[in-house]
Amino acid sequence: MSNSKLQITNWKSGYTLIEILVALTVLGLLFGFGFVSFRDFSRRQALQGAVQSVQGDLRLAQGDALSGEKPSACSADLNGYSFQVVSASEYKLLANCGVSPILVKDVVLPSGIIISTPTVNPIMFKTLGQGTNIPASNVPASTTITLTQQNTTNSATVTVTIGGQIQ
């Protein structure tokens, strides 16, 4: 009697095929939703990183113009620093020295991120706090740079005002 009781107990201690399939289905659904959420989060973070990079480079150009700091290759008078959108995925920082600008920084955005050309291109920060080259006739007196992520609805803007404020 005790031998048959032991056999029944061993047989009842396993999992059925249905239980295993239900567990695997639940795990698969959790993984699928988690992966989609992580991918969206990752894309938003990439866009936010590109926005912060653009803002940082605009502030770099503004700071160098405010200080009047000339690059070593600049032999003429420094008029200011410019932020120029070259293509949908590239922008440059230039020092405006005399006739020909000097390249300070060339930036290629991460793949899948597109930068729009602002209404004023290039945006120039004039030396010694004289403002920007954004005309007062612009309504509002600012220009906007839009960064968009391909194949999504994610986008963000960076605004530069006539006085040089970067938002």
C-alpha positions in Angstrom: 0.0 0.0 0.0 2.7 2.5 0.9 4.5 1.7 -2.4 1.4 2.6 -4.5 0.9 5.8 -2.5 4.5 6.8 -3.3 3.9 6.3 -7.0 0.8 8.5 -7.0 2.6 11.2 -5.2 5.5 11.2 -7.7 3.0 11.4 -10.6 1.1 14.4 -9.1 4.3 16.5 -8.5 4.9 17.4 -12.2 3.5 20.2 -14.4 1.0 19.5 -17.2 1.6 20.5 -20.7 -1.2 23.1 -20.5 0.4 24.8 -17.4 3.7 25.0 -19.2 2.1 26.5 -22.3 0.2 29.1 -20.3 3.3 30.1 -18.4 5.3 30.4 -21.7 2.5 32.4 -23.3 2.4 34.8 -20.3 6.2 35.2 -20.4 6.1 35.8 -24.2 3.5 38.5 -23.8 5.4 40.2 -21.0 8.7 40.1 -23.0 6.9 41.5 -26.1 5.3 44.4 -24.3 8.6 45.1 -22.4 10.6 45.1 -25.6 8.3 47.5 -27.4 8.3 49.9 -24.4 12.1 49.7 -24.2 12.5 50.4 -27.9 10.2 53.5 -27.7 12.1 54.7 -24.6 15.4 54.2 -26.4 14.3 56.2 -29.4 13.0 59.1 -27.2 16.3 59.1 -25.3 18.3 59.3 -28.6 16.2 62.2 -29.8 16.6 64.0 -26.4 20.4 63.4 -26.6 20.5 65.0 -30.0 18.5 68.0 -28.8 20.9 68.4 -25.9 23.8 68.2 -28.3 22.3 70.9 -30.5 21.6 73.2 -27.5 25.1 72.6 -26.2 26.7 73.5 -29.5 24.5 76.6 -29.8 25.6 77.6 -26.3 29.3 76.9 -27.2 29.0 79.2 -30.2 27.2 81.8 -28.1 29.8 81.6 -25.3 32.8 81.9 -27.7 31.2 84.9 -29.4 30.5 86.6 -26.1 34.1 86.1 -25.0 35.4 87.2 -28.3 37.7 84.1 -28.3 39.3 83.7 -31.8 40.4 80.3 -33.1 44.1 80.1 -33.8 43.6 80.0 -37.6 41.7 83.3 -37.4 44.0 86.2 -38.5 41.3 88.8 -39.3 38.7 90.4 -37.0 36.2 88.0 -35.4 32.6 88.9 -36.3 31.0 86.1 -34.4 30.2 82.3 -34.4 27.7 80.6 -36.6 25.5 77.5 -36.3 24.8 76.3 -39.8 22.6 73.4 -40.8 24.3 71.8 -43.8 22.0 68.8 -44.5 19.2 66.9 -42.9 21.7 65.0 -40.7 24.6 67.5 -40.3 25.4 70.9 -38.9 28.6 72.9 -38.4 29.9 75.5 -36.0 31.9 78.2 -37.8 34.0 81.1 -36.6 33.3 84.2 -38.8 36.7 85.7 -39.4 36.9 88.1 -42.3 35.7 86.7 -45.6 36.0 83.0 -45.1 34.6 81.2 -42.1 36.7 78.8 -40.1 35.3 75.4 -39.2 35.2 74.9 -35.4 33.1 71.7 -35.2 31.3 69.4 -37.7 28.5 67.3 -36.3 26.7 64.4 -37.9 23.5 63.4 -36.0 22.8 59.8 -35.0 21.1 57.7 -37.7 17.3 58.2 -37.8 17.4 61.8 -36.6 16.6 64.6 -39.0 17.3 68.3 -38.3 15.3 71.0 -40.1 16.9 74.1 -41.6 15.8 77.1 -39.6 14.4 80.2 -41.3 17.7 82.0 -40.5 20.6 79.7 -41.6 23.3 80.1 -40.4 22.4 81.5 -37.0 25.2 83.9 -36.1 26.0 85.0 -32.5 27.7 88.3 -32.8 30.8 89.2 -30.7 30.7 90.9 -27.4 26.9 90.4 -26.7 25.6 92.2 -29.8 22.9 89.6 -30.3 22.2 87.5 -33.3 21.6 87.9 -37.0 17.9 87.0 -36.6 16.0 90.0 -38.1 13.6 91.9 -35.9 11.0 91.5 -38.7 10.7 87.8 -37.8 7.4 87.2 -36.0 8.1 86.0 -33.3 11.6 87.5 -33.2 13.2 84.0 -33.1 14.1 81.0 -35.3 13.3 77.4 -34.6 15.3 74.2 -35.2 13.2 71.0 -35.3 14.7 67.6 -34.7 12.5 64.7 -35.8 13.0 61.0 -35.5 12.3 59.0 -38.7 9.4 56.5 -38.7 8.0 58.0 -35.5 6.0 61.0 -34.4 8.7 62.0 -32.0 10.1 65.5 -32.5 11.5 68.3 -30.4 12.4 72.0 -31.1 15.2 74.3 -30.1 14.4 78.0 -30.3 16.9 80.9 -30.6 15.6 84.4 -30.0 16.9 87.6 -31.5 18.8 88.4 -28.2 20.5 85.0 -28.3 18.4 83.1 -25.7 18.4 79.4 -26.4 15.4 77.4 -25.3 
